[in-house]
Amino acid sequence: MAGYWELWHVPSRNLLEDFDTESEALDFVRELVGQGVKAFDLSLGYDDPSLDVGDLPPAVTGDELARRAGLTGPDQTRRTA
């Protein structure tokens, strides 16, 4: 069985969806953010049943998730109102 990507809503601890590819997951992140969900409330992780848990990459959240989804550029700074 191949690995897959999981997108979680952190505050509710709910799995929102799983995806075959990271790009599909990031498309969904962009869609959710466009609907008003905060990227900081999402967590994207990779799972592969053939790997030990310790060998899996850490989940991506916050600024890094927003950057991977193309929601911020490398030179953008966060501003408060």
VENHU-V55045 format. One line per field, one symbol per residue. ss: DSSP state (H for helix, E for strand, C for the rest). phi: phi as a letter, one per 20 degrees, with the letter a starting at -180 (. if undefined). burial: + if it has 16 or more other ideal C-beta (glycine too) atoms within 10 Angstrom, else -. A space follows every 50 residues. Layout:
ss: ???
phi: ???
burial: ???
This chain:
ss: CCCEEEEEECCCCEEEEEECCHHHHHHHHHHHHHCCCCHHHEEEEEECCC CCHHHCCCCEEHHHHHHHCCCCCCCCCCCCC
phi: .efbddddefgemdfeadcfcfffffffgfffffeofegfedcdcdcbge dfgfeefffdblgfffffemebefdedfcdf
burial: ---+++++-------+--+-----++-++--++-----+--+++++---- --------+++---++-++-++---------
